[in-house]
C-alpha cells in the first residue's frame, strides 16, 4: 500500500488531535514519512482504529504515562514500560490502539515499509517485511531518542522548518531502524539456509492452528531449535514471507473459505479467523484482495449461481 501524506493526519485523528503539529517529508524511496507530536489531558480514552497500512509507527514517549494500556489486534499487551524516554514500534498492520488515562506526550514517525526496503536495498540487504520487535516491546534506544529530540524544534514551528533537514533526520531514523531492528547489515553476506523440511512443516502447522496470533515467535523458534532471529530469517527464506505475513495470508484464505457459507455472519468469520473484530477483519481482507469481505462473498455467490 502506498504511503499517503494524509495518513499521519488519520493517525492524529485516531487520537482525536487532528490539529497536532506534523511534518511530511518529500518523496523518498517512492514514499513519504510523516512526523507528529501529540499531547493530551487525563482520561483521554481509547484511540480509534486507523486503516490497515504497510507501515510502522516509531514512537518516543516524552513524559511518563503510567495509566495507559496498549492493545494489538484486540489483545491486551502486558509488560509495557510506561516511563518517559521509551521507544515503541507499532505495526500498523496489527491494529494497534491505546487507552490513555494519564496525561500523555509523544512524538512519532509514520514509516512505510517502502522506505525501510529502499534503505535496505542501499545497504545491499534483503527486503524488510517485519521488524524483530514484538508488539508492546519497549526499547531504550539513545540514538532514536536523540534524533526525535533533534526534530522537535521543527515541529514546534513547522512553517519555518527546513525540508532538507527534516528529510535527513527522518531518513536517519529509518536507517537506524533498518540496521537495529530489521536484521540487516551494511555488508552483503551469503544467504543462510532456510528451515529444514520438518521445521517448515511444524512451524506452519503451529501457525495454522493458532490463527489468533497468540503463539509467540519465541515458542515457534524453540520448537524448531533456533534463536528467534535465525528462525525469522530462515522462515522467510523458506516461504518467501515472514511469519506474521504468512499468518495474515492464512487468515485471509480461511476467511475466503468461510465466506462461502451464507449462514455465517462477517463478525463470526472475523473471530473464527483470529481477527480482533469485524472492522479489523475488513481492513486486512480489503488490503489483501482489493475488495471487502461482503463484496467478495457477493462475487463468489454470483459466480457460483451463474
Order of alpha helices (4+ residues) and beta strands (2+ residues): alpha-beta-beta-beta-beta-beta-beta-beta-beta-beta-alpha-beta-alpha-alpha-alpha-alpha-alpha-alpha-alpha-alpha-alpha
